[in-house]
Amino acid sequence: MHPGEPTDEQRLRAGLLRGGPGALITGVWALRRHGLRQLPEPGIVHLLVPHEREVTSAGFVLVERTTRMPGARTKEGMPVAPVDRAVLDGARRIRDFDVVQAMLAEAVQRRRCTAEQLDRELRLGSQRGSAIPRRALQALLNGAESVAEADAWEVWKRSGLPTAEWNVRVYDRHSEFVAKPDAWCEDVAFAWEIDSRAYHEHGDFYAATLARNARYSAAGIICLQTLPSRLRTEPDKVITELRDAYAAACARPRPPVTCRP
């Protein structure tokens, strides 16, 4: 009851008043309350209300009546949908694949939900607007844990190479830990690492990368390193490098290393 534009907090509270008892916030605003950051700027306040409620959308409030009301999570004093429901409610209304993939990947990478939970929610929920999140989810279901790894999964799929395992732990002949490569070919002991220059060229990260590469070499593992940016700017060149590195791994005796989930 004062002049000026309402604050974000006031808009959320106004939305919940519109939704009435039992309403909860979903979509991008809910994900913000859960602490996720790889998100588009939120616009509407997206609410879920029980299907039997006669509540309609108005102004900046989008009211979605549903027969599948999730259990509310209280975040900063407001009821919000759990992450798996909130991220897919938001993703169904976004047409940018990269944005959707980033949202889903962050939710999984930060352990706010699993790829399997997202898959179940996607199958049980509305199929309207589900094509983009369904595509974005495939790499996560196959073990990718980030946007860069999801891009890598797409490139690997085009390469024609045997199916790789993602984010498994590799051990040498003495059962000592070697590394957790982004992609791993068990049949020929070939590792693929998607290494960000910004991450791996500074301080302790640089030293850790050198130590990891030394362990690969000592264990007899052939490892290819690729910058994330090249997965999109030079995918064909990356595929050629993958095939060549895999062929080199095939040409030498397989070292006695093992992998575990």
Secondary structure, DSSP 8 states (H G I E B T S, - for coil): --SS---HHHHHHHHHHHH-TT-EEEHHHHHHHTT--S-----SEEEEEETTS----BTTEEEEEES-----EEETTEEE--HHHHHHHHHTT---HHHHHHHHHHHHHTTSS-HHHHHHHHHHS--TT-HHHHHHHHHHHTT--SHHHHHHHHHHHHHT----EES-EEE-TTS-EEE--SEEETTTTEEEEE--HHHHTSHHHHHHHHHHHHHHHHHT-EEEEE-TTHHHHSHHHHHHHHHHHHHHHHHS---S-EEE-
